[in-house]
């Protein structure tokens, strides 16, 4: 499959109010909710050329190990991309930040050693297409790293709450986010090898809410 031509409009995704709220909340969650440690685990041991989709305000950038030679980050939301550009300047590795959408990546086939998705699959309009694009741009045997919202496995009552809020208010209030998607199933159905993963709560202590359930792990492309 050839490389995509052209770049989607700079405002392919617009959530200006949510973007400003998320920029503050994400920093709080990193510091108080334990997310910083999960970001470290997400990126540990990566090397070579890495693509990150839905980079948000760039909180991963400073945590990439120096074994990574380049990060190409894609973020469609303008305000988030502006914050990510500032974060890229503070990173220990080169970061090339682009507008664009995960469903149509303007990169060549097999051009990356690893891909990173971090709290982004929950809000994509077409998850299968985005994961197919990541498989396309990953080299054979390349690694997908993920830290994502997930369905409340083993808790049918909470899973029912997730389905309810996902069908009603949650996506409208939180930039298209869905709390109860199943990223593990999506990754497997996209043709990646069975994921190696851990289930985590955010925050680890305290009452579990619909968005508290996460999966952290990796999967290889074939």
Backbone torsions as a table, in degrees:
resi	resn	phi	psi	omega
1	UNK	NA	128.6	-175.5
2	UNK	-72.6	163.6	176.2
3	UNK	-64.1	148.4	178.5
4	UNK	-70.5	145.4	177.5
5	UNK	-107.2	137.4	178.8
6	UNK	84.3	163.4	179.8
7	UNK	-124.1	136.7	178.8
8	UNK	-58.6	162.4	179.4
9	UNK	-55.5	150.0	-177.2
10	UNK	-60.4	-25.5	179.5
11	UNK	-108.7	39.6	176.9
12	UNK	-59.1	-29.7	173.8
13	UNK	-128.6	130.5	179.4
14	UNK	-132.5	112.9	173.0
15	UNK	-138.9	65.5	-170.1
16	UNK	-61.8	-41.5	-179.3
17	UNK	-69.2	-47.6	179.1
18	UNK	-61.9	-39.7	-178.9
19	UNK	-58.7	-41.3	179.9
20	UNK	-69.2	-38.2	177.0
21	UNK	-68.3	-43.1	-178.3
22	UNK	-64.2	-36.8	-179.0
23	UNK	-57.5	-37.0	178.5
24	UNK	-80.6	-43.4	-177.0
25	UNK	-65.1	-37.3	-178.0
26	UNK	-64.8	-37.7	177.4
27	UNK	-66.0	-41.7	177.4
28	UNK	-61.0	-44.7	-179.5
29	UNK	-65.1	-35.6	176.0
30	UNK	-61.8	-45.4	-173.2
31	UNK	-81.7	-38.4	-172.8
32	UNK	-108.9	-22.8	-175.3
33	UNK	-99.8	0.7	178.6
34	UNK	83.7	6.7	-176.6
35	UNK	-69.0	-30.5	179.8
36	UNK	-56.6	-42.1	179.4
37	UNK	-65.6	-35.8	178.1
38	UNK	-69.6	-34.6	175.3
39	UNK	-63.8	-42.2	178.1
40	UNK	-59.5	-45.1	179.4
41	UNK	-65.7	-37.5	-180.0
42	UNK	-59.0	-39.4	-170.9
43	UNK	-101.9	-7.8	-175.7
44	UNK	-59.9	133.3	174.1
45	UNK	82.1	0.4	178.0
46	UNK	-68.7	152.6	177.9
47	UNK	-153.0	165.3	177.7
48	UNK	80.0	-146.3	-175.9
49	UNK	-99.8	128.3	-172.3
50	UNK	-124.2	139.2	170.9
51	UNK	-109.6	134.6	174.8
52	UNK	-122.1	123.8	179.0
53	UNK	-102.1	148.6	-177.7
54	UNK	59.4	53.2	-172.9
55	UNK	-69.3	-11.9	177.7
56	UNK	59.6	-133.6	179.6
57	UNK	-91.2	16.3	169.0
58	UNK	78.3	26.0	-177.4
59	UNK	-68.8	-18.1	176.4
60	UNK	-78.2	-24.1	-166.6
61	UNK	-56.7	-45.8	-176.3
62	UNK	-69.8	-11.2	-175.1
63	UNK	-100.7	-3.3	177.4
64	UNK	-67.5	134.4	178.6
65	UNK	-70.1	157.2	-176.6
66	UNK	-71.5	-6.5	173.0
67	UNK	-73.0	-12.9	174.6
68	UNK	-82.3	125.8	-177.6
69	UNK	-87.1	-24.1	178.4
70	UNK	-162.8	140.1	170.0
71	UNK	-113.4	125.1	170.8
72	UNK	-105.1	114.1	-174.2
73	UNK	-111.9	136.7	-179.3
74	UNK	-116.5	127.2	178.2
75	UNK	-143.5	119.0	-175.1
76	UNK	-83.9	-21.8	-173.8
77	UNK	-86.9	127.4	-168.8
78	UNK	-61.6	-48.8	-177.6
79	UNK	-64.4	-42.3	178.6
80	UNK	-63.0	-38.6	-178.5
81	UNK	-66.9	-35.0	177.0
82	UNK	-64.2	-42.4	177.3
83	UNK	-67.1	-38.3	178.6
84	UNK	-64.5	-35.5	178.4
85	UNK	-62.3	-37.5	176.6
86	UNK	-67.8	-40.9	178.7
87	UNK	-65.4	-33.4	-179.7
88	UNK	-62.5	-32.0	179.6
89	UNK	-68.2	-22.2	-178.9
90	UNK	-95.6	-2.1	-176.7
91	UNK	-75.2	153.4	178.0
92	UNK	-82.2	-12.6	-178.8
93	UNK	-122.6	158.1	178.4
94	UNK	-65.2	132.6	178.1
95	UNK	-124.1	122.9	176.1
96	UNK	-106.6	111.7	-173.9
97	UNK	-101.9	128.2	-175.4
98	UNK	-127.3	148.2	164.9
99	UNK	-73.4	160.2	178.6
100	UNK	146.7	174.1	178.9
101	UNK	-120.1	152.2	-178.9
102	UNK	-65.2	-25.4	-177.2
103	UNK	-77.8	-11.1	179.7
104	UNK	-148.5	88.2	-175.0
105	UNK	-89.0	129.1	-179.4
106	UNK	-85.9	53.3	-179.5
107	UNK	-128.8	157.4	-178.3
108	UNK	-76.1	157.6	175.5
109	UNK	-59.1	145.4	171.3
110	UNK	52.9	37.8	-173.9
111	UNK	-103.7	3.2	-179.4
112	UNK	-132.0	149.4	177.3
113	UNK	-86.5	-26.8	-178.6
114	UNK	-152.6	157.9	176.6
115	UNK	-131.2	147.2	-178.5
116	UNK	-127.1	129.1	170.6
117	UNK	-124.6	127.6	-173.2
118	UNK	-138.6	102.6	179.5
119	UNK	57.1	44.9	-178.0
120	UNK	-130.0	-32.0	-178.8
121	UNK	-61.3	-26.3	-179.8
122	UNK	-64.3	-23.0	-173.1
123	UNK	-114.7	-1.1	-178.3
124	UNK	-71.7	146.9	179.5
125	UNK	-75.4	-31.0	-177.0
126	UNK	-140.1	87.6	-176.7
127	UNK	-63.7	-47.1	179.0
128	UNK	-57.2	-41.2	-179.7
129	UNK	-66.5	-40.5	179.0
130	UNK	-63.6	-42.9	179.3
131	UNK	-68.4	-33.7	174.7
132	UNK	-64.1	-38.5	176.6
133	UNK	-64.5	-40.3	177.7
134	UNK	-64.5	-40.9	176.4
135	UNK	-61.0	-37.9	-178.7
136	UNK	-64.1	-44.2	-174.2
137	UNK	-85.0	-12.2	175.5
138	UNK	-81.3	143.2	172.4
139	UNK	-69.5	158.2	175.1
140	UNK	-56.1	130.0	-176.8
141	UNK	84.3	-0.7	177.9
142	UNK	-64.7	162.0	-170.6
143	UNK	-112.5	133.9	171.4
144	UNK	-101.0	122.7	174.5
145	UNK	-104.2	137.2	-177.7
146	UNK	-141.1	143.7	170.1
147	UNK	-138.7	105.6	-166.4
148	UNK	-140.6	154.4	166.7
149	UNK	-58.1	149.0	176.8
150	UNK	-147.3	162.5	177.8
151	UNK	-60.3	148.4	-179.3
152	UNK	-75.8	80.8	-175.9
153	UNK	-59.7	131.4	177.5
154	UNK	78.5	4.9	-179.5
155	UNK	-129.7	79.4	-173.1
156	UNK	-59.7	-33.1	178.3
157	UNK	-64.1	-46.1	178.5
158	UNK	-68.0	-37.6	177.6
159	UNK	-61.0	-36.7	177.0
160	UNK	-65.9	-39.3	176.2
161	UNK	-63.0	-42.7	178.0
162	UNK	-58.1	-46.0	179.7
163	UNK	-61.3	-38.9	-179.2
164	UNK	-66.1	-50.2	-177.1
165	UNK	-68.3	-31.4	178.9
166	UNK	-67.9	-27.8	179.7
167	UNK	-86.6	-9.2	-174.4
168	UNK	-122.6	-97.4	-166.4
169	UNK	-89.2	-27.8	-167.7
170	UNK	-59.8	-54.0	-178.7
171	UNK	-59.4	-32.8	-178.8
172	UNK	-70.7	-35.0	-177.5
173	UNK	-84.3	-27.0	-169.2
174	UNK	-123.6	46.5	170.1
175	UNK	60.7	35.4	178.5
176	UNK	86.9	3.0	-178.1
177	UNK	-65.5	141.8	172.6
178	UNK	-123.0	127.9	-174.7
179	UNK	-80.1	-25.4	-168.0
180	UNK	-113.3	21.5	173.6
181	UNK	-68.1	163.9	-177.8
182	UNK	-115.6	84.4	-175.9
183	UNK	-62.3	-30.7	179.6
184	UNK	-63.9	-45.4	177.6
185	UNK	-65.5	-40.8	179.9
186	UNK	-61.7	-41.9	-178.9
187	UNK	-66.4	-42.4	178.9
188	UNK	-66.3	-43.9	-179.2
189	UNK	-66.3	-23.0	178.4
190	UNK	-78.1	-4.8	175.6
191	UNK	102.6	6.1	173.5
192	UNK	-78.3	157.7	175.1
193	UNK	-64.7	159.9	-179.2
194	UNK	-52.5	126.5	-175.9
195	UNK	-67.2	148.4	167.5
196	UNK	-99.5	119.4	-168.7
197	UNK	-148.7	163.9	173.6
198	UNK	-130.4	140.2	174.4
199	UNK	-91.1	133.5	-179.1
200	UNK	-134.5	151.0	173.8
201	UNK	-103.5	141.1	176.2
202	UNK	-128.4	115.4	-4.9
203	UNK	-74.6	161.8	-176.5
204	UNK	-65.1	-37.3	177.5
205	UNK	-106.3	152.2	178.5
206	UNK	109.5	176.3	-177.2
207	UNK	-67.9	140.2	177.8
208	UNK	-82.0	127.5	178.4
209	UNK	-112.3	168.7	-177.7
210	UNK	-53.8	-32.2	-177.3
211	UNK	-94.4	8.9	-175.5
212	UNK	-79.2	-18.8	-170.0
213	UNK	-90.7	124.5	-175.0
214	UNK	-135.3	158.4	170.8
215	UNK	-124.1	140.5	-178.8
216	UNK	-129.6	123.9	-178.0
217	UNK	-179.9	-157.5	-176.8
218	UNK	-151.8	159.4	177.0
219	UNK	-151.1	149.1	-179.0
220	UNK	-100.7	144.0	171.6
221	UNK	-81.7	154.3	-179.4
222	UNK	-90.2	NA	NA
